[in-house]
Amino acid sequence: MRDDVILEAVDVVKHFGDGGNWLSPKPPVQAVDGVSLEVRRGETFAIVGESGCGKSTLARLLMRLLEPTEGSVLFDGDEVSHAKGEVLKTLRRQMQFIFQDPFSSLNPRMSVGKLVGEPLEVHAPEMSTEDRRAKVAELLRKVGLRPEHAGRYPHEFSGGQRQRIGIARALASGPKLIIGDEPVSALDVSVQAQVINLLGDLSRDLGLTLVIIAHDLGVIRHMSDRVAVMYLGRIVEIGTAEEVFATPLHPYTQALLSAIPSIDGASRDKKSGVLGEMPSPSDPPPGCRFHTRCLHAQARCKSESPKLQGADHQVACHFWKEIATQPAPAIPSRRSDAAEARFALYRAATTGGTVIHHDETATKRI
Amino acid sequence: MAIAAPTAGQELASEDALFVMSDLTLRFKGQKNDVVQGVNLRVRRGEVLCVVGESGCGKSVTSMAIMGLLPPNSAQISSGKMRISSDEWDLVTDRLPAELRGNKIAMIFQEPMTSLNPAFRIGNQIAEVVQRHQGGTRAASLDRAEEMLQRVGIANPGQRLREYPHQLSGGMRQRVMIAMALANEPQILIADEPTTALDVTIQAQILDLIADLRDETGMGTIMITHDLGVVAEIADTVAVMYGGQVVEQGPVEEVFRNPQHPYTIGLMSAMPRLDKPGERLAIVPGTVPTISNMPDGCRFRTRCAFATSYCSKRPSLSDIAPDHSVACHYAPLEAHVRVSA
């Protein structure tokens, strides 16, 4: 294992259900089916896919919130997939989780100070009450809240602020790695931007490794260094965000990217969509799991399951070389020059610039 | 509080408008502020109007008011006139007739699972809507239901008719909701976040379906959404709402090319873009105030970097270009302010 790899999954498989009995057979749900990946120290690694592709299960396997059916997970070189007791406790300190829904992931009966201080009680029991209070105040400041918020309760905060509390709680034990399962998807656009900026600042300032699970490709492009695209329990493409977004190789990635509605004027290419819907993970199609929805599928795809191939930019498709990928055309901005000036003014004004009104009286229009 | 007269008033007379809502103002009992204030909307035949805004901006309340679904005991409408083709209602005094809903105006919701009755077969649920408004036999209504399922792209409609909602996927359920909404050929379709619960590939399919049906039937569509990408995809015109007020309104091309209101600009800059990764996102500082804490005048002023004391006077929605109107004292911004570092 290379030194710069902090978290590694080797052929991880997770099946739910035992298959029922002979009277009522229930095929197991193959949520994750043979996933290998490496997360490098200090990078932001994203896992993207549609609902039901197994990305949340994978996140929970990486976190050791679930035990894999087969395969192993290595954190800092140590096998942790079946960790228990003291080993698990140490692991928890180094790996933390941010949840999607800031409304249900905070105990409504605990004050913010108690919520953020709780991981400290567990992981640093020797800390004095005084020190703990100071540490909580510092954590709250770090995530953009005020120390006096410690006395309040979760219901007094908005969604974005609650997500900040969740982040402060995750930071409390001083982790090396944070996994966020859709950390911003429950937030409104304007608040989402604040939390994205915060996560970016924290990972840079604290040298944190982030693993982000998301379905919003815009958010992923913005935040991540490397991306893994999942479909029905398997990784179909993995590479740097730059490569995957500029030259997607797998037809599924291509379809995902072309399905994003864009505000930049490039209209969605209606022909390159995918057919129908994702099959059930309890009865996945044989061969390449994407072949039932793929516009390029051939006989071989139905029988033979493709392996990930390539060096840094890997793809699991038999015919990726044949499937022509045209680099996305440069999108001409459709904003007018006046609008660009306005955007620049807005950015300057919201990042600490001083706004000067030309003429306080002449500008009044009513 | 003085409310500026709606300048969009002259548009109300325009003949080609299929749907017009003028000066809708309402509040909930016991609150001191309006949740929707002086909202004017207009939809022409075959046009998609997107109402865009964040949670708490009043977009859903507006759509409920259009449907006449607000509880009359708690929602107090203080002004508002609504016209659909030649019929007009004064929302202060009239209650919208029940025959209107599902017939002239139909609505689809965000979560198709909770809008379908889990205990009845798909076919019966669609047939019920048809029979309620058109009469006729059960058999004829079921035929109509099958025809509608076919039309929204559901394979095997004859078999699907006999299935229950839990047997369908999210995308299929939304198709069923659309089939049900369109069964009586409404003139206006209201879609409240119809694709928010769906994956991007399915969202693309549903948006295409709505656009196709719009082209076929010429219905007017009011789509409520928070996603500017969806707006760019499907809208002809857009109304940006903040705190119960429409702050900017116009043809979608024009609004995206030349956004004027600081809130519109803020929303657009806060969206992560595929072509500019890693660049720090501009933000809209703070959060939306609760309705009882809404400032008077321009409601965005507490979060606006350009606000002055003058903004406590409500700016009227006035034209900055043909059909493109904005409610800001300082529009266009670059002519009124500069920013020093």
Interface residues (C-beta under 8 A of the other chain):
Chain A: E50 S51 S158 G160 Q161 D188 V189 S190 V191 Q192 A193 Q194 I196 N197 G200 H215 D216 L217 G218 V219 R221 H222 M223 A241 E242 F245 A255 L256 A259 I260 P261 S262 I263 D264 G265 S267 R268 K270 G273 V274 E277 I331 R334 R335 S336 A338 A339 A341 R342 F343 L345 Y346 R347 A348 A349 T350 T351 G352 G353 T354 V355 I356 H357 H358 E360 T363 K364 R365 I366
Chain B: A4 E54 S55 S169 G170 G171 M172 D199 V200 T201 I202 Q203 A204 Q205 L207 D208 H226 D227 L228 G229 V230 V231 A232 E233 E253 F256 R257 N258 P259 Q260 P262 I265 G266 L267 M268 S269 A270 M271 P272 R273 L274 D275 P277 G278 R280 L281 A282 I283 V284 P285 T287 V288 A305 F306 T308 Y310 K313 P315 S316 S318 H329 Y330 P332 L333 E334 A335 H336 V337 R338 V339 S340 A341
